[in-house]
Amino acid sequence: MTLVQTHHGISCSDINATKRVLRVLGFTAFQPGAPEPLIYRNTEEDYIGQVTSAVLGDEYHTHYVENPTTRHQVDLIEIMPEAMTPRSWDGIAQGDLVIGFPVDDPMDMYRAMQAADPDWANSEPVDEPHENGIRFTWRDGQVSILTRNTEPFAILHYSAQDWPKARAFYEEVLQVSVQPLEGRESGCDRYALTGIKGRMDVEVRATTPRPDFRAWGKHYPAANHFRLIERDVPHIDAKIAAQHALGYLIPPQDGFAFIHGPTSETIEIFDKSFGMANAAAE
């Protein structure tokens, strides 16, 4: 697998059950060198486990899988029950992703996902005409769209109260352009993060629930993270050092970092040098 922009993370209660569902969606390739989930522990010899333990607990498991056809990756983080916090809301909260999966027949795939996970009842699907598909909630409260379109994507959600702060973070710290899009419903403002080699839309509503973003990190079922590639990591590091509302889940190392943003965004960032290395390799 190579470094791709369309890499979306889901916190889950059962990594193997979630992988069974993703397998029917075509996610048959797995993290190179890791046929089984990786285990991170809060021990001296496990740097990642140490620096992330305050958020993800003293032990957690990860595994990412890829659809070889669409080049879409889903990164799963299995948080142990003692470190998991409950979802105290229904539906989509600030920082959550609605992930779009391209499929040939959305209803057939919906039924296949349910059959692969008989212990979890999906919500009833609703039509999503603007995305040429259906939307529903599946395991752990993850909301997704099965689309007949060919491009994987994600829609990131914000409350109207916090969006100005988040937008400044994208534009000034991460140097990602934010462009308004035509609205599709009353009370929803829409934007696109552009120039990132993948589709990431933003929907902003006054009614979007606001988890306590003073809490460090996201560790509730179906909490999401995502990736931004070809960033200027030294620039980002300097900006973060000057803003006390920002920080790292994993500090910068070898051109990679895992950011904690001003409203609890958790974002993998990779320096521009990674993109150039990939281009040379291909």
LUMKEKE-916867 format. One record per residue (C-alpha): x, y, z; residue in three letters; residue number from 0. Coordinates in pm, 1 decimal, m for minus. Example, Ala and Ser with C-alpha at 12.3 -4.5 7.8 and 13.67 -1.06 7.14 Angstrom:
# LUMKEKE-916867
1230.0|m450.0|780.0|ALA|0
1367.0|m106.0|714.0|SER|1
//
This chain:
# LUMKEKE-916867
0.0|0.0|0.0|MET|0
112.9|353.4|m70.0|THR|1
33.6|676.1|111.1|LEU|2
m313.4|791.9|2.2|VAL|3
m532.0|1085.2|98.5|GLN|4
m854.5|882.5|123.2|THR|5
m763.2|726.8|457.8|HIS|6
m1038.1|753.1|720.4|HIS|7
m1026.8|630.1|1079.3|GLY|8
m1296.4|476.3|1297.3|ILE|9
m1274.1|399.3|1667.4|SER|10
m1444.6|65.8|1728.3|CYS|11
m1541.7|m174.2|2002.4|SER|12
m1459.8|m492.5|1805.5|ASP|13
m1193.2|m459.9|1538.8|ILE|14
m1249.6|m803.1|1387.3|ASN|15
m1626.1|m758.3|1360.3|ALA|16
m1577.9|m422.6|1187.3|THR|17
m1325.0|m576.8|948.0|LYS|18
m1577.1|m847.2|852.0|ARG|19
m1819.6|m576.2|746.1|VAL|20
m1552.8|m386.3|554.1|LEU|21
m1447.6|m704.4|376.5|ARG|22
m1783.9|m726.0|200.0|VAL|23
m1723.9|m367.6|84.6|LEU|24
m1405.0|m480.1|m90.5|GLY|25
m1149.3|m397.7|180.2|PHE|26
m943.9|m710.9|131.0|THR|27
m586.8|m576.2|154.3|ALA|28
m433.9|m507.3|494.3|PHE|29
m160.1|m297.6|648.5|GLN|30
176.8|m409.6|504.2|PRO|31
361.0|m640.0|737.8|GLY|32
59.6|m669.0|967.4|ALA|33
m177.9|m952.4|876.7|PRO|34
m326.5|m917.3|1226.5|GLU|35
m407.7|m605.9|1431.8|PRO|36
m117.1|m426.5|1595.9|LEU|37
m112.8|m399.8|1975.3|ILE|38
9.6|m83.5|2147.4|TYR|39
81.4|m76.3|2521.3|ARG|40
186.9|189.6|2767.9|ASN|41
535.8|51.0|2825.8|THR|42
885.9|196.1|2804.2|GLU|43
972.2|m1.6|2491.8|GLU|44
653.9|108.3|2307.9|ASP|45
691.0|477.0|2218.8|TYR|46
355.5|509.3|2039.3|ILE|47
175.2|325.3|2318.0|GLY|48
330.6|558.4|2574.3|GLN|49
253.6|890.1|2407.4|VAL|50
m105.7|794.3|2319.9|THR|51
m199.4|621.0|2645.4|SER|52
m356.3|929.8|2803.0|ALA|53
m619.8|925.0|2526.4|VAL|54
m644.2|565.6|2404.6|LEU|55
m567.8|378.0|2725.0|GLY|56
m288.7|152.0|2839.9|ASP|57
m359.6|m95.5|2559.9|GLU|58
m535.6|m58.8|2226.9|TYR|59
m530.8|m232.0|1889.4|HIS|60
m511.5|m89.2|1537.4|THR|61
m534.8|m219.7|1183.9|HIS|62
m596.8|m50.3|853.3|TYR|63
m744.9|m215.1|549.6|VAL|64
m767.4|m104.4|187.9|GLU|65
m999.6|m152.1|m105.8|ASN|66
m751.8|m227.0|m389.3|PRO|67
m997.6|m105.8|m652.8|THR|68
m1086.6|235.5|m507.8|THR|69
m758.1|290.4|m316.5|ARG|70
m964.0|374.9|m8.8|HIS|71
m820.9|291.1|334.4|GLN|72
m1006.1|256.6|664.2|VAL|73
m796.6|269.6|979.9|ASP|74
m955.6|96.3|1278.9|LEU|75
m869.2|171.2|1641.3|ILE|76
m1009.2|m77.0|1892.7|GLU|77
m1027.5|94.8|2230.7|ILE|78
m1062.3|m123.2|2539.0|MET|79
m1386.4|m84.1|2739.4|PRO|80
m1212.6|80.7|3036.6|GLU|81
m1081.9|362.8|2811.1|ALA|82
m1390.3|401.7|2591.3|MET|83
m1630.7|684.8|2668.8|THR|84
m1998.5|648.8|2569.6|PRO|85
m2170.0|840.2|2293.8|ARG|86
m2410.4|1069.2|2480.6|SER|87
m2584.2|1178.1|2161.1|TRP|88
m2761.0|1026.7|1862.3|ASP|89
m2641.6|1073.3|1507.5|GLY|90
m2346.3|1283.4|1396.9|ILE|91
m2144.9|1505.0|1630.5|ALA|92
m1880.1|1766.9|1568.5|GLN|93
m1567.1|1605.1|1425.7|GLY|94
m1748.8|1295.3|1303.2|ASP|95
m1714.1|1174.4|945.8|LEU|96
m1983.3|1041.6|717.6|VAL|97
m1775.8|809.0|498.5|ILE|98
m1877.8|746.4|137.4|GLY|99
m1810.7|401.0|m10.5|PHE|100
m1850.0|349.2|m388.2|PRO|101
m2050.2|34.2|m468.9|VAL|102
m2240.0|m104.0|m768.1|ASP|103
m2573.6|m154.0|m590.6|ASP|104
m2622.5|32.0|m259.9|PRO|105
m2920.0|m171.7|m134.5|MET|106
m2755.2|m504.2|m214.1|ASP|107
m2440.5|m394.0|m32.3|MET|108
m2643.6|m265.4|263.5|TYR|109
m2797.8|m610.5|302.0|ARG|110
m2456.1|m777.4|267.3|ALA|111
m2312.9|m554.6|541.5|MET|112
m2598.5|m648.6|771.9|GLN|113
m2554.8|m1017.3|695.5|ALA|114
m2184.0|m989.6|781.5|ALA|115
m2269.3|m839.7|1121.1|ASP|116
m2579.4|m1018.8|1256.2|PRO|117
m2508.3|m901.5|1611.5|ASP|118
m2551.8|m536.4|1514.2|TRP|119
m2868.3|m386.3|1368.6|ALA|120
m2806.2|m119.6|1104.8|ASN|121
m3048.5|171.1|1092.4|SER|122
m3298.4|179.1|808.5|GLU|123
m3138.3|332.3|497.7|PRO|124
m3256.0|667.8|368.9|VAL|125
m3212.2|797.2|17.4|ASP|126
m2917.4|1029.6|m40.3|GLU|127
m3003.2|1165.2|m388.5|PRO|128
m2721.1|1422.3|m399.0|HIS|129
m2472.1|1139.6|m352.1|GLU|130
m2656.4|890.6|m574.6|ASN|131
m2695.8|642.2|m292.8|GLY|132
m2823.4|569.2|58.2|ILE|133
m2720.4|673.6|409.2|ARG|134
m2745.2|470.3|729.2|PHE|135
m2582.2|401.1|1065.0|THR|136
m2392.4|77.6|1118.2|TRP|137
m2162.0|m75.5|1380.2|ARG|138
m2071.7|145.3|1679.9|ASP|139
m2275.2|438.3|1546.0|GLY|140
m2073.0|502.7|1228.5|GLN|141
m2280.5|685.3|965.7|VAL|142
m2192.5|604.6|605.0|SER|143
m2314.5|651.0|250.0|ILE|144
m2314.2|377.7|m10.5|LEU|145
m2283.2|563.0|m339.2|THR|146
m2303.8|462.4|m704.1|ARG|147
m2041.8|728.4|m775.4|ASN|148
m1685.6|605.9|m819.8|THR|149
m1490.4|825.6|m575.9|GLU|150
m1457.3|751.0|m203.6|PRO|151
m1508.3|1057.4|13.7|PHE|152
m1591.7|1184.1|358.8|ALA|153
m1809.1|1461.0|497.6|ILE|154
m1676.2|1627.8|814.1|LEU|155
m1924.1|1790.1|1054.1|HIS|156
m1904.2|2106.7|1263.2|TYR|157
m2131.7|2320.7|1474.9|SER|158
m2189.4|2675.7|1354.9|ALA|159
m2055.5|2801.6|1688.4|GLN|160
m1712.3|2643.3|1643.8|ASP|161
m1668.6|2644.4|1266.4|TRP|162
m1491.5|2986.2|1247.9|PRO|163
m1220.5|2859.5|1485.5|LYS|164
m1189.7|2532.3|1294.2|ALA|165
m1176.0|2707.2|957.1|ARG|166
m891.1|2930.9|1075.5|ALA|167
m709.6|2616.7|1191.4|PHE|168
m736.8|2458.4|845.8|TYR|169
m638.6|2770.1|657.8|GLU|170
m371.5|2920.7|882.7|GLU|171
m213.9|2619.1|1052.1|VAL|172
m262.3|2335.3|804.7|LEU|173
m258.4|2562.2|496.3|GLN|174
m560.0|2388.9|343.7|VAL|175
m793.8|2596.0|128.0|SER|176
m1159.9|2602.8|237.3|VAL|177
m1406.3|2677.8|m42.3|GLN|178
m1783.0|2737.0|m2.4|PRO|179
m2015.5|2499.0|m184.9|LEU|180
m2376.4|2535.8|m285.5|GLU|181
m2608.4|2449.7|2.8|GLY|182
m2831.8|2144.8|m27.7|ARG|183
m3065.4|2200.0|264.9|GLU|184
m3188.8|2481.8|482.6|SER|185
m2972.4|2547.0|785.9|GLY|186
m2663.6|2373.0|648.0|CYS|187
m2356.5|2553.1|514.3|ASP|188
m2126.0|2341.8|299.9|ARG|189
m1756.3|2372.5|220.1|TYR|190
m1480.7|2170.6|55.3|ALA|191
m1122.7|2121.8|167.8|LEU|192
m947.8|2168.8|m165.5|THR|193
m606.1|2082.6|m302.3|GLY|194
m570.2|1769.5|m89.3|ILE|195
m590.7|1497.6|m360.8|LYS|196
m918.9|1358.3|m235.7|GLY|197
m1272.0|1471.4|m163.4|ARG|198
m1339.1|1602.0|187.3|MET|199
m1653.2|1810.9|233.9|ASP|200
m1758.9|1998.3|546.9|VAL|201
m2116.6|2047.3|665.6|GLU|202
m2189.0|2312.5|929.1|VAL|203
m2513.8|2328.1|1127.4|ARG|204
m2625.2|2511.8|1439.7|ALA|205
m2776.2|2184.2|1563.2|THR|206
m2463.0|1966.1|1538.6|THR|207
m2384.5|1827.1|1888.4|PRO|208
m2062.4|1958.5|2043.4|ARG|209
m1864.1|1705.2|2246.4|PRO|210
m1648.0|1864.7|2511.9|ASP|211
m1346.5|1959.7|2302.6|PHE|212
m1154.1|2058.0|2613.6|ARG|213
m1114.1|1684.0|2667.7|ALA|214
m792.8|1562.0|2507.9|TRP|215
m863.1|1330.0|2218.1|GLY|216
m1160.5|1130.1|2094.5|LYS|217
m1228.1|788.3|2241.6|HIS|218
m1598.5|719.4|2195.4|TYR|219
m1745.4|456.3|1959.6|PRO|220
m1723.1|565.9|1594.6|ALA|221
m1503.5|864.5|1676.2|ALA|222
m1320.5|954.6|1357.9|ASN|223
m984.8|1074.5|1239.4|HIS|224
m856.2|1144.7|890.5|PHE|225
m537.9|1214.4|702.2|ARG|226
m380.8|1508.6|521.1|LEU|227
m80.7|1436.7|300.6|ILE|228
182.7|1664.8|147.4|GLU|229
172.1|1918.3|430.4|ARG|230
451.1|2146.9|554.4|ASP|231
513.2|1980.4|890.4|VAL|232
778.3|2231.0|1014.5|PRO|233
535.8|2519.6|941.7|HIS|234
254.8|2335.7|1122.0|ILE|235
479.1|2259.0|1419.6|ASP|236
575.1|2625.0|1454.5|ALA|237
210.7|2733.9|1440.0|LYS|238
105.0|2474.7|1695.5|ILE|239
379.8|2585.3|1932.9|ALA|240
227.0|2933.6|1930.3|ALA|241
m133.0|2820.5|1996.1|GLN|242
m210.0|2659.2|2329.2|HIS|243
m541.4|2513.9|2206.4|ALA|244
m352.6|2282.1|1972.6|LEU|245
m122.3|1989.7|2029.5|GLY|246
m28.8|1638.2|1932.4|TYR|247
m155.6|1291.8|1996.3|LEU|248
177.2|1180.2|1842.9|ILE|249
445.2|1454.6|1813.3|PRO|250
628.2|1513.0|1482.4|PRO|251
877.9|1243.4|1395.5|GLN|252
1029.9|1172.4|1054.2|ASP|253
774.6|1389.3|875.9|GLY|254
467.2|1241.6|1043.8|PHE|255
249.8|1368.0|1328.7|ALA|256
m95.9|1309.7|1473.3|PHE|257
m256.9|1644.0|1552.6|ILE|258
m514.5|1737.2|1814.1|HIS|259
m694.1|2044.8|1681.7|GLY|260
m885.3|2328.5|1851.6|PRO|261
m1220.9|2147.5|1849.8|THR|262
m1093.3|1791.7|1905.7|SER|263
m1004.8|1713.5|1545.5|GLU|264
m759.9|1428.1|1525.6|THR|265
m568.6|1436.0|1199.6|ILE|266
m272.1|1241.0|1066.0|GLU|267
m37.2|1470.4|876.5|ILE|268
247.7|1372.7|648.7|PHE|269
515.0|1606.6|521.7|ASP|270
552.1|1692.3|151.5|LYS|271
860.1|1469.8|135.0|SER|272
637.3|1162.1|171.5|PHE|273
443.0|1258.6|m141.7|GLY|274
759.3|1306.8|m343.1|MET|275
895.6|971.1|m226.5|ALA|276
576.0|798.6|m334.0|ASN|277
582.7|963.1|m675.5|ALA|278
942.0|854.4|m729.6|ALA|279
860.9|497.6|m622.2|ALA|280
568.3|473.1|m864.4|GLU|281
//
